[in-house]
Amino acid sequence: MSGMADESRELKAFAPALVLLAICAVINYVDRGNLSIAAPLLKDELRISATQLGILLSAFFWTYTALQFVSGWIVDRFDMNRVIAAGFLLWSLATAATGLVRGFTMLLAMRLMLGVGESVMVPACSKILGFHLPEHHRGFANGVLQGAWSAGPPVGTLGAGLLVAKYGWRPVFIGIGLISLAWLPAWIKWMPRARAMVRSVVAAPRFADILRDRSFWGVCVGHFSVNYLAYFMLTLLPFYLVRERHLSMQSMVKIASAYYMIDALSSITTGWLSDFFIRRGYTPTLVRKSAMAIGHTIATIALGGCALANSQWYLLCLAAIGVGCGAARAGPLVFSQTLAGPHATGKWTGLQNGFANLAGVVAPALTGFLVDRTGNFLMPLAITAAVLVAGGLSWVFVVGRVEQVSWESQQRRAPV
């Protein structure tokens, strides 16, 4: 009983840090999405072409995705609390400076800098949760973060959109960037400083050790499939609702925002339920893999229903996609934290998130091409469902037992 009481006190002590990480996650998505909201005004004022605007909108992902493979090493090598603070400072200043630029070149530089700063967010958060929380509390904590990332787009679209319409894009970028800096002193005060658990000292794996592990590639395939659905819905849901379902802009905004909130609530709920069953004695392998399989199955079936449903049923199918997507999104970082162990979470998560974010490059471009060729969303929805099936099978059959990899044995098996 005393052990449970001690653990409860430790979790309560970690709660302020979790809240701050969730706030950081929301700000992260608001800052990366602000340019899309301001694009119509910015394009006219700076007299940039549609091609240049497209470059600006994609430039963030150039540095963000590429540096995932580096930021994980940084998080494992240096103090994770200071790394996320430094990244937050950099991307907040880049956001504020965006409101001061006068031309395409400087705007491009700010978007690239934004990607550099935000690249540490996922590896650092994963490292912090994996280092300070036991297995049976990681699901909820990761669900909260995924819920915050899901809430970022509607918060940014509604909040920043109204502010841009009222005050113009420059004051909004400057204001959001500078006001966000208030997060830093709060983080310095409440960031977790002590270990929540006693852990054995193990040999830190190299990147080559991680890349040789079968479960790593199983997690990468699964995470890619989850991101494929998430990016599909994030970037193309508004277009789908207006073009395919013929909704007005006002109705589209309401339905899209409702979808993103369902996604967020599903992530939090799934994480909590997963931890509940682990605390009841079920193995992490059974619980984590079952949660992913259920999420993938619900989303896959709902995607098929959405492709075939008439105007009376497609909203129910969209809600089910949100439930399935949120359930699946609650899991990928939990797998990396458990499989990698506390000494390698940064490297593993950085590599995993780098591969998984390639879905953000593929999904929107492929969907746009297919809609132009076919005139509807039937094929894109079918492909997304197929990707989810492949990902679900990878979680269940390619990923091994959900427990820390024995890095010593991996290194002994490595060729000399």
N, C-alpha and C positions, 0 to 999 in steps of 0.2 A: 504493500500500500504506500509506503514511504517513497518507493521508487516512482510510482505513478504520480504522487504529489509533487516530487521534485521535477519530473518531466513536465507536468502541467504548469509549474511556475516558470520553467524555462521557455515553454511555448508562449506564455503570456508576455514574458520579457521580449520575445522575438516579434510580437505582434506589431509594435510601432515600425519596425524595419520592414515588415511585410506590407503594411499600409503605404509606406513611403515608396517601396518598389513598385506597388500598383499605380501610385500617382505618377511615378517616373515613366511607367509603361504607357499610360494614357498620353502624357506629354510627348513621348517618343513618336506616337502615331499622329498626333495633332501636328507636330512640327514637320514630319515628312509629307503630310497631305496638304499643307497650307498653300503650296504653289498651285496645286490643281484648282483650288477654290478661287485663287486670285488670278488665274490664267487669263480670263477674258479682259480684265482691266490692265493687267501687266503687259499683255501682248500689244495693246493699242498704245499705251504710254511709252514703252521702250521701242516701239516700232520693230518688233522682231517677227520673223516669218513663222509659219506653222511648223516648218521643218526645225527651226531653232527651238521652238517651244517644245517639240517632241524630244529633242536632245536634252533640254533642261529637265523635263519630267522623268527621263530615264537615267540621267547622270547620277542621281543619288544611289541607284543600285549598282553602278560601276564600282564605286569605292566600298559601298556597304557589303556587297556580296564577296568581292575579292578579298577584303580584309577579314572576313570571317575566319579564313584559314590562318591568319596571323594573330587576331585578337584572342583566340583561345589560348595560345601559348603565352601571351602577355598576362592574361588572367591567372594562369597557373604559376607564372614566374614572379609576379609582383602582388602586392596587397590588393585583393579583389575589391575591397571597399573604396580604396583610393582610385583604382582603375575606373570604376563606374562613375565616380565623382568627376574625374578628369574628362571622361567622355561626355558626361552631361554638360559640363562647363563649355566644352568645345562646340557641341551642337547647339546649345542655347545662344552662344555668341554668334555662331554662323546664322542662326535664325534672325537674330536682331540685326546683324550686318546686312542681311538680304534687303531689309527695308531702306538701306542707304545707297544701294548700288545704282549706277547710272547707265549700265550697258550690259550686253549679252555676256562678254568675257568674265566680268566680275560676278555676275549672277551665276554663271557656270561654276566658277571657283567656289562660291558659297555652297552650292548644291553638292559639290564633291567633298567639301569640308564637313558638311552635314552627315554625309555617308560615313566618313572617317570616324566622327564622334559617336554616331549611333551604332557602329559595328561592335562595340564592346558590350552593348546592353544585354543581349541574350546569353553569351557565355558567362558574363559576370553574375547575372541573376541566377543562372543555373548553378554556378559554383557556390554562391552564397546559400541557396536553399539546400543543396546537397551536403554542404559542410556543416550546417547548423541544425538541420532537421532530420529526425529518424525516418525510416521508410514509411511508417504508417501515418505520417503527417505531411509527406511531400505531395501527395495527390491534391489535397485541398489547396496548399500553398501555390502549386503550379497552376491549378484551376483558377485561382484568384488572378494570377498574372495573365493567363490566357484570356480571362474575362476582361481584364483591363485593356489588353491589346485589341480585343474585339470591340470594346466600347469606344476606343480612340476614334475610329472613322465617323460614327454618328455624332460624337461630341465635337469633333473638328468641323464636320459638315454643317451642323446646325449652329454651333457657337461662333466659330470663326467666320462662317458664311454671313451671319447676321452682322458681325462687327465689320467685315470688309465692305458690306453693302452700305453701312452707315458712316464709317470713318475713312474708307479707302484702304488699299492694301499695305501701303508703307507704314502707317501708324500701328496696324495690327501686327505686322512682323516684328517691329521694334518692341512693341508692348509685350507680346507673348514671350519673346526671347528674354527680355529683361526681367519680367515678373517671374518667369520660370526659375530664375536664379535663386529665388527664396527657398527652393527645395534644398539647396546645398547646405546651408547652416543647419537645417532640420536633420539632414542625413548625417552630418558630422556629429550631431548630438546623440542620435538614436541608432546609428549603424551598429550592427552586432560586432562586439569586440572579442567575446570569449567563445570557445567551442561549447556547443550544446551537448556534445557526446565525446566520450573518450574513444579514440580510434587507434588501431594498430598502425605502426609505421611500415609502409610497404615501398617497394622500389617504384619510382615514378616511371611510367612507360614513355617510350618515344613515339613519335608520329607513326613510324613504321610498324610498331607493335599494334597500334590501334587499327591501322589499315589492313593488317593481316587477320584481324578478328572477324569471324563470320557474322556475329551478332551486330557488329558495327554496320556492316553493309545491309543487313536486314532492317535495322533501325533507319538507315538513310533512305531506303526504298519506301518504307512506311511513312516516314516524315515527308518525303517528296510528295507522296500521294495526298496526304493531309493538306499540305501547302497548295497543291494543285487546286483542290476544291476551294480552299480559303481564298486564294488569289482570284480564282474564277468568279466567286461570289462578290469579292471586294471590288474588283475592277469592272465587272460586266453586269452585275445585277441591275443597276439603274437603267442601263441600255436595254437589257432584256425586258424589263417591266414596261418601258415606254414603247419599244418597237414591237415586241412579240405580244404583249398583253394590252397595248394601246391605252396606257394610263396617262393621266395628266401629270405634270411635274409635281404638283402638290401631293397627289396620291402616291406617286413614286417615292417621294421623300419619306412619307409616313411609313409605307410598307418596308422600304429598305432599312430604315432606322429600327423598325420592329424586328426585322430579321436579325440584324446585328446584335440586338439586345437579347434575343432568344439564344443566339450563339454564345454570348457571354455568360448568361445564366446557366446554360447547359454545361459549360466548362467547369464552373464553380461547383455545381451539383454533382457532376461526375467525379470530380476530384474528391469531394467529401465522401461520397458513397464508396469509392475505392478504398479510401483510408479506413472507413468504418468496417468493411469486410476483412481487411487485413488485421485490424485490431481484434476482430472476432476469431482469428486463428487461421483464416485462409491464406495460402501462400501468395507472395507478391507475383509470382509467375502466373498463377491462375487468375488473380484479380486484374492485374494490369493488362494481360493479353485479352481477357474476356471483355474488358471495357473498350479496348480498341476494336475488337471484332464486332461488338454490338454497335458502336458508333459508325463504323464503316458500313455495316449492313443496313442500318436505318437510312443513312445518307444515300446509299446506292439505290435502294428501293424507291426512295422519295424522288431521286433524280429521274428515274424511269417514269414515275407517276407524273412528275412535272412536265415531262416531254409529251405525255399523252393526255393529260387532264384538260378538261374544258374550263371555261371561265369560272365555274362554280366550285371547282375543286383544287385549282392550282395553288391557291393561297395556303390550303392545308398542307399540300406537298412542300411548299417553301418553308413552312414552320417546321416540318419534319426534317428537312435538310439542315435547318439551323440546329435542331436538337442533335442530329447525328454528327454534324461538323464540330459543334462545341464539345461533344463527348470525345471525339477523336483528337481534338486539339489539346485536351487536358493532359495527354499522355506522353508525347515524344520526349520532352525534357526530363520527365521522371525516369524514363528508360536510360537516358544518358547519365543522369546523376547516380543511379544504382549500378549500372554496368561498369562505368568508368571508375567509380570510387572517388573519394574526396581529393585525391592527389592528381587526378587526370581529368576531372570534369570539364575544366576550361578547354583543354585541347580537344577532347571528344566532342563537346558541344559546338565548338567553333567549326570543326570539320563537318559535323553533321548538319549544322545550320547552313553552312556554305553550300553543300550539295542540295539541301532541301530548298534553298531559295532560288535555285535554277528553275523551279516551277513558276516563279514569278516572271521569268523571261519567256517561258514556253507557253503557259496557259493563255494569257491575253492575246498574244500574237497569233497563235494557232486558232483560237476561237474567232478572232476578227476575220482571218482568212477564210475559215469555213462558212461563216455567216455571209460573207460576200459571195462565195461560190454557190451556196445552196439556198440562200434567202431566208433561212430560219435557224433556230437553235437546236434542232433535233440531233444533228451529228455532234456538236460540241457537248451537249448533255450526255450523249451515249459514250463519248470518249472519256469524259470526266468520271462516269460510272465505272468504266473499264479500268481506269487508273486506280480508283478506289478499291476495286476487287483485288487487283495486284498488290496494292499496299496492305490490305487486310490479310491476305495470305502470307505476306512477308512478316508481319507482326507475329502471326501464329506459328509459322513453320520454319522461317529462316532464323529469327531471333531465338537464341537459346534460353536457358533458365535466367530469370530476372534476378541475378545476384552479381556481386562484383566479380569481374574477370580476374583470374589468377595471372597477373602480369609476370610473375617470376617464371611460371611455366611457359608463358608465351615467349619470353626472352631466351629460355633454354632451348626451345624448339627452333628458334630463328637460325637460318643458315649463317655460318661463319664466313 
